[in-house]
Amino acid sequence: MSPRARSWKPRARRSTRPTSGVQRLETEARTISKLVNGETKNLWPPIIDGVTVAKGYEKALGAALGDDLDAPVDPSAPLRWTNAGVTAGDPALPEGVEALAAHVEAPAELARRLAQIGVVAKERGAGLVSQLKTGQRLVSPEGDVWRWDGFVAAAHAPTGAARRLAERARGWSISKTELEQARIDAIGQASGAGSRRRRTEGRIRGGDLRAAMPGAPRSARPTPRANVMPIPSARSIATPRASRR
């Protein structure tokens, strides 16, 4: 047996702990949870806690409502949202403009406000301002705002509300889809590693040490026992001599 064969030992059993990808996603999810929950630990939870926005519209909602999303709905709060309800007399948005409400799930207290906010492409906003009725506004997916009274706010950086909405959406994506898929992939990788380990251990137990070594060529495998000529024992060689005496 060569020195290399004598010194080689099977690899240590691979850890079954989650891969680095799973650990990274779990860490990110915990961090987001701390950030989001830490901001809402107060006497009156803000209405933003009950808001779910479609991906890509976080900046639009944050820009359109801003700090108003921090107000609660609790009737005991000094600053709060109440349910004004959508009425038949509320003006319609300009023709062809979709309401932000179509992309947001929110408490009833926000229904009237969301129905009066239109979502338009950035290049269309300025041309539609003259068609807005009192109380209406337009917002682009990037966060630009055009208000009925002529106020305009260009999108430069996401508001605090938009960042929190994006963090919530990211946390949901991790917990519902990405983390589950990463765990499935990790189980598959561990299963494949276990199969290779069992094959290696089986070869070692069978005396096929050279074939079990990493990178060993196929020619290194021993010749099957059926093709090897048996070596005669000393007794079988000595027996014919005794018979000739």
N, C-alpha and C positions, 0 to 999 in steps of 0.2 A: 504493500500500500504506500502510495506516495506521501511525502510530508504534507502536501496540501490536503489530501483526503483525510489524513489523520487529524489535522488541525481544524478541519471544517466542522461546524456544528449547525444544525437546523436553525433557521431564523426564529426569534422569539415570537410568540403568538401575538398577532396584531391586535391592538386594542379595539374593543367593540364600541367605544365611546363615539358620539357623533363627530362627523368630519368638521373641518374648520368652517366649511360653508354653512352648516347648520348652526354652529356656535356663533358665527358672525350675525346671522339673522336673528337668533334668539337675543343676542346682546342688543342689537338695534331695536328690536321690539320692546325690550325692557326699558331702554333709554327713552323711547318715544312715550311709553306709558307713564313714566315718571314725569316727563315734561308736561304732558296733557293733563294728567290727574293732579299734578302739583299746582297748576294754574286754576283748577276748579274747586280746590278745597277751601271754600268760604261759606258764609252763612246762606247766601242765595246763589246757587249755581247759575251761571249765565245761560242764556237761551242757545248759545252755540253748542252746548252739550247735546242738544236734541236735534242738531242739524246734520244731515248727510248730503254731500254735494257730489255730483258726477265728476269723474276725473277730467281735469282740464278746465274746470270752471271755478276752481278755488280762488284764483285771483280776481275773477269777475265778482263773485259774491263778497269777498273781503273788501274790494274797492267800493262796491255799491252800498254796503251797509256799515263798513268800518267799525268804530267802537260801539255802535248800537248793538252789535252781536254780544257784547259783554253784559248787557242788561238782562236781568232775570225775568221770570214770569210770575214769581211768587207774589201774591197780593199783599204780603206784609212788607215787601221791599219798598223803600222810598223812591227808587228809580226802577221802573219795570215796563214790560210789554203787557198789553191787554188785547183781548180779542175783539177787534173792531169789525171784523167780518167783511167779506167782499159783497158789495151792493150792485144792483142793476144799473145804478146811475154812474158808476165809475167809468171814466173815459177809456176807450180802447187805445192800444198802442198804434203807432203808425202802421199802415198796411205792409204786410210781409215781414214784420219784426216779431220775433219769438220772445215770449216772456221768460225771464230767468227762472220762474217757478217751474218750468218744464224740466229743469236740470237739478232741482233741489227738493229734498224731503225735509220738511221743517214743521215745527209746531204751528197750530192754527193761528197763533198770534202774529205770525209773519206772512200769512197768506195774502193780505191786501197789499202789503209793501212789495212782495215779490211779483205780484201780478202787474205792478206799475213800473217794473224795471225791464227794459228790453235788452236783448243780447244781439250785437251787430259786429260785423267785421270792422277792424280798426279804421279802414279807409272810408267807411260809410257814415261813421258817427257824426261828423261835422255837418254833413249835408242833410241830416234828418232832425237836427235840433229844432228847427223852426216848426216842425210838425208835432212836437211834444206838447201835451196838455199840462195844466198845473199839477205839480206833484210828481210828474214822470221824469225818468232819467234813462239814459242808455249807457251800456257798459260793454267793453270789448273783452274777449277771453284773456287778453294780456293785462287787463286792469285799467284801461282808459275809461274816464267817466265824462258824460255830457249831460248836464241837467237842464230842465225846462226853463230855468231863469237865466240861462247863459253861463253858468259856472262850468268850467272845464278843468279836469285834472288828468294830466298825462301819466301814463304808467311808467314809472322808473324803478321802483322797488316794491315788492309785495308788502302789504300792510301786516300788522301783527295778527289780525284775524285771518288773513289769507294764509299765513305761515302755519297757524294752528290747524286750519282746515286741511292743508296739505299734509301735515304731520299725522292727523287722524286717518286720512286716506292711505298714507303709506303704512301706518300700523295695521290697518285692516287688511291691506294687500299681503303683508308679511304673514299675519296670523291665519288668513283664510286660504292662501294659495302658495306663496313662495316657500314658506317654512314646511308645509306639508310635502311639497314636491322634493325639497332638499332632504327631508328625512327618508322618503322613499328611495331616492338615489343613494343615500348613505347605507341603507339596508342592503341594496343590491351590491354595492361595493364590498361590504363586509361579507356577504354570502360568497362572492367570487373569490375573495381572499381566503375564506375558510376552505373552499374546495381545493385551491392550490396547496394550502398547508397540509390537508389530509393526504393528497397525492404524494407530497414530499415525504411525510412521515411514513406512509406505506412503503415507499421505496427503501427507506432506511431500515425499516424492520425486516424487509425481505433481503437485505444485504446489498441492495443496488445503490451503494453510497455514491459512486461516481456519477450515476445518472441523476441523482438527487441534487448534486452540486449545481449552483447557479451557472448557466451558460454552458453546461456540459453538452458536447455534440452527441448525436445519436449513436455514433460509432463507439462511444464510451460505454454503452450498455453491455453487460456481460452476455456471452453467447448462451442461448437457451439451454437448459440442462439436458433436453432430449438429444441434442447434437454433440454432446461432450462424451468422448470415450472414457469409460470407467478405468480408474487406475487400479491394477491388480494389487492385492495385499501381499505381504511377505509370506504369509502362510500358504496362500494359493500357489506361489512360485516354488516353495520348498517341497510341496507334496509330490510332484512328479519325480523329483530326485530320489525320494524315499522308495518309491515303487520300483525303481530300476535296480535296487540292491538285491 
